[in-house]
Amino acid sequence: MWKVALGDRPEFVAGDHTHLREILHPAKSPLELGYSLAHGRLSPGQRSKRHILTSSEVYYFISGQGRFTINDHVTLIEAGLTVYVQPGGEQFLENTGEVDIEFLCLVDPAWREEDESILE
């Protein structure tokens, strides 16, 4: 068994300007994983930068409200919603609510800096 507390993971600002904590990553954990899992947040009134990953992503939204744009298709998001982003999907997230948007993001295969392109 292996476990980790969210508070034990340092928060950093990602290239897309969301605040992330990597929960699980095969390069940083003694686990046999093909994916990575991060906790993210975006403050009210903020927008992430448009970006593309070569990996697929699954977002699970924990709190907040906003708009998630993938390839010019806008989806309204709220707590409890899950969104899939295909590899190469151009995306950004906007917080239109009064509280932080919090989410979990699973990236498969695991996130690598060289697999992400920031478009702005």
Residue frames relative to the residue before (quaternion, step in Angstrom):
aa qw qx qy qz dx dy dz
M 1.0000 0.0000 0.0000 0.0000 0.00 0.00 0.00
W 0.0462 -0.7643 0.6432 0.0058 3.52 -1.17 0.70
K 0.0366 0.8030 -0.5939 0.0351 3.60 -0.93 0.82
V 0.0855 -0.7726 0.6282 0.0332 3.52 -1.28 0.50
A 0.3164 -0.7188 0.5869 0.1971 3.56 -1.12 0.71
L 0.5886 -0.6001 0.4083 0.3561 3.57 -0.98 0.82
G 0.6662 0.5288 -0.2939 0.4361 3.58 0.96 -0.87
D 0.6187 0.5432 -0.3424 0.4527 3.58 1.24 -0.32
R 0.6501 0.4912 -0.3118 0.4887 3.57 1.27 -0.22
P 0.4239 -0.7141 0.4874 0.2698 3.61 -0.78 0.94
E 0.3685 -0.7060 0.5587 0.2317 3.55 -1.08 0.75
F 0.0069 0.7835 -0.6210 0.0195 3.56 -1.09 0.78
V 0.4610 -0.6436 0.5263 0.3102 3.55 -1.27 0.37
A 0.3363 -0.7611 0.5280 0.1701 3.55 -0.65 1.18
G 0.7134 -0.4595 0.3313 0.4125 3.54 -1.32 0.23
D 0.6949 0.4504 -0.2742 0.4889 3.59 1.13 -0.58
H 0.5187 -0.6823 0.3559 0.3724 3.59 1.40 0.09
T 0.4654 0.5911 -0.5066 0.4211 3.58 1.10 0.59
H 0.4244 -0.6629 0.5470 0.2851 3.57 -1.26 0.44
L 0.0455 -0.8339 0.5489 -0.0365 3.57 -0.66 1.14
R 0.0999 -0.7095 0.6902 0.1008 3.48 -1.42 0.41
E 0.2922 -0.7519 0.5616 0.1842 3.59 -0.62 1.08
I 0.2568 -0.7816 0.5560 0.1186 3.54 -0.60 1.20
L 0.7911 -0.0079 0.0484 0.6098 3.56 0.86 -1.04
H 0.1524 0.7539 -0.6300 0.1069 3.55 -0.98 0.87
P 0.4932 -0.7003 0.4208 0.2989 3.62 -0.71 1.01
A 0.6688 0.4912 -0.3113 0.4632 3.62 1.10 -0.52
K 0.7618 0.3644 -0.1822 0.5038 3.59 1.25 -0.33
S 0.7225 0.3522 -0.2187 0.5533 3.58 1.30 0.03
P 0.4748 -0.6734 0.4793 0.3022 3.59 -1.09 0.59
L 0.4585 0.6811 -0.4279 0.3779 3.56 0.90 1.00
E 0.3889 -0.6891 0.5568 0.2529 3.55 -1.17 0.56
L 0.1933 0.7851 -0.5477 0.2150 3.53 0.02 1.40
G 0.2793 -0.7319 0.5885 0.1997 3.53 -1.20 0.51
Y 0.7149 0.3899 -0.2184 0.5378 3.57 1.32 -0.17
S 0.2625 -0.7102 0.6110 0.2310 3.55 -1.36 0.02
L 0.1816 -0.7674 0.6087 0.0872 3.56 -1.23 0.55
A 0.0036 -0.8010 0.5975 -0.0366 3.56 -0.82 1.04
H 0.3155 -0.6732 0.6297 0.2253 3.52 -1.35 0.47
G 0.0409 -0.8211 0.5693 -0.0038 3.56 -0.84 0.95
R 0.0595 -0.7737 0.6271 0.0671 3.50 -1.33 0.31
L 0.1025 -0.7582 0.6427 0.0383 3.51 -1.27 0.62
S 0.4224 -0.7459 0.4669 0.2172 3.58 -0.69 1.13
P 0.6531 -0.5085 0.3827 0.4103 3.59 -1.23 0.45
G 0.8160 0.2492 -0.2065 0.4789 3.55 -1.04 0.88
Q 0.6157 0.5574 -0.3410 0.4404 3.60 1.26 -0.11
R 0.1638 -0.7526 0.6302 0.0975 3.53 -1.33 0.45
S 0.4093 -0.6775 0.5440 0.2784 3.56 -1.00 0.77
K 0.5541 -0.5867 0.4652 0.3638 3.56 -1.26 0.34
R 0.5489 -0.5800 0.4785 0.3652 3.57 -1.17 0.60
H 0.1237 0.7958 -0.5810 0.1172 3.56 -0.90 0.94
I 0.2451 -0.7335 0.6195 0.1346 3.51 -1.41 0.33
L 0.1210 -0.7547 0.6386 0.0890 3.55 -1.14 0.71
T 0.4455 -0.6695 0.5155 0.2959 3.56 -1.14 0.56
S 0.6236 0.5100 -0.3252 0.4953 3.59 1.31 -0.17
S 0.4819 -0.5985 0.5277 0.3621 3.56 -1.29 0.19
E 0.1580 -0.7813 0.5979 0.0849 3.56 -1.22 0.53
V 0.1090 -0.7393 0.6586 0.0886 3.52 -1.24 0.61
Y 0.1414 -0.7822 0.6050 0.0464 3.55 -0.76 1.14
Y 0.0653 -0.7428 0.6641 0.0546 3.55 -1.09 0.82
F 0.2495 -0.8030 0.5285 0.1166 3.57 -0.54 1.19
I 0.2945 -0.7867 0.5318 0.1081 3.53 -0.75 1.20
S 0.7973 -0.0855 0.0933 0.5901 3.58 0.98 -0.86
G 0.6877 0.5005 -0.3618 0.3816 3.52 -1.34 0.28
Q 0.2691 -0.7301 0.6063 0.1642 3.49 -1.43 0.08
G 0.2470 0.7800 -0.5529 0.1578 3.53 -1.08 0.63
R 0.4767 -0.6111 0.5368 0.3334 3.48 -1.35 -0.47
F 0.1391 -0.7581 0.6347 0.0560 3.51 -1.03 0.92
T 0.1140 -0.8107 0.5735 0.0300 3.57 -0.55 1.18
I 0.0105 0.7707 -0.6345 0.0579 3.54 -0.84 1.11
N 0.8353 -0.1135 0.0336 0.5369 3.58 -0.60 1.18
D 0.7087 -0.4838 0.2358 0.4561 3.58 0.90 1.03
H 0.5736 0.5290 -0.4064 0.4754 3.61 1.24 0.29
V 0.2195 -0.7992 0.5515 0.0946 3.59 -0.62 1.16
T 0.0725 -0.7714 0.6321 0.0139 3.56 -0.94 1.01
L 0.3491 -0.7031 0.5745 0.2317 3.58 -0.89 0.91
I 0.1397 -0.8084 0.5691 0.0557 3.57 -0.82 0.99
E 0.0410 0.7536 -0.6548 0.0397 3.51 -1.33 0.58
A 0.7191 -0.4267 0.3132 0.4503 3.56 -1.28 0.20
G 0.7853 0.3273 -0.2625 0.4552 3.54 -1.04 0.89
L 0.5972 0.5715 -0.3601 0.4326 3.59 1.27 -0.16
T 0.1659 -0.7545 0.6274 0.0974 3.56 -1.14 0.75
V 0.0628 -0.7967 0.6011 -0.0050 3.58 -0.93 0.97
Y 0.2404 -0.7480 0.6054 0.1271 3.56 -1.01 0.91
V 0.1046 -0.7601 0.6388 0.0572 3.57 -1.04 0.87
Q 0.3738 -0.7460 0.5107 0.2072 3.55 -0.62 1.15
P 0.6322 -0.5040 0.4038 0.4282 3.60 -1.19 0.40
G 0.8082 0.2451 -0.2020 0.4960 3.56 -0.90 0.94
G 0.4538 0.6865 -0.4564 0.3383 3.60 1.25 0.10
E 0.3325 -0.7254 0.5683 0.2006 3.57 -0.82 1.03
Q 0.0525 0.8488 -0.5108 0.1258 3.56 -0.58 1.14
F 0.1138 0.7425 -0.6601 0.0013 3.49 -1.41 0.36
L 0.3051 -0.7471 0.5763 0.1287 3.53 -1.28 0.61
E 0.1101 -0.7821 0.6118 0.0432 3.57 -1.00 0.89
N 0.2631 -0.7432 0.5933 0.1624 3.58 -0.97 0.89
T 0.0794 -0.8176 0.5702 -0.0027 3.57 -0.49 1.24
G 0.5992 0.6044 -0.3365 0.4031 3.58 1.30 -0.01
E 0.6405 -0.5431 0.4138 0.3514 3.52 -1.40 -0.25
V 0.7414 0.3088 -0.1901 0.5646 3.61 1.27 -0.24
D 0.6806 -0.4634 0.3629 0.4363 3.56 -1.29 0.25
I 0.3402 -0.6288 0.6446 0.2709 3.51 -1.25 0.58
E 0.0508 -0.7674 0.6389 0.0196 3.56 -0.89 0.97
F 0.0441 0.8051 -0.5872 0.0710 3.54 -1.01 0.84
L 0.3034 -0.6541 0.6461 0.2503 3.48 -1.44 0.22
C 0.0802 -0.7932 0.6029 0.0302 3.56 -1.02 0.80
L 0.1449 -0.7670 0.6231 0.0487 3.53 -0.76 1.15
V 0.0986 -0.7960 0.5971 0.0154 3.58 -0.76 1.08
D 0.0337 0.8113 -0.5770 0.0876 3.57 -0.77 1.10
P 0.4306 -0.2947 -0.8189 0.2389 1.55 -1.16 2.21
A 0.7634 -0.4280 0.2482 0.4151 3.53 -1.31 0.46
W 0.5960 -0.5996 0.4183 0.3321 3.52 -1.11 0.85
R 0.0366 0.7428 -0.6680 0.0279 3.51 -1.16 0.85
E 0.5971 -0.6045 0.3920 0.3528 3.57 -0.97 0.85
E 0.6895 0.4972 -0.2872 0.4414 3.58 0.92 -0.87
D 0.6437 0.5153 -0.3245 0.4635 3.61 1.25 -0.18
E 0.6715 0.4694 -0.2854 0.4973 3.58 1.30 -0.02
S 0.1005 -0.7693 0.6291 0.0480 3.56 -1.06 0.87
I 0.2406 -0.7378 0.6168 0.1312 3.56 -0.82 1.08
L 0.2806 -0.8246 0.4794 0.1075 3.59 -0.64 1.15
E 0.7751 0.2493 -0.1709 0.5548 3.62 1.21 -0.01
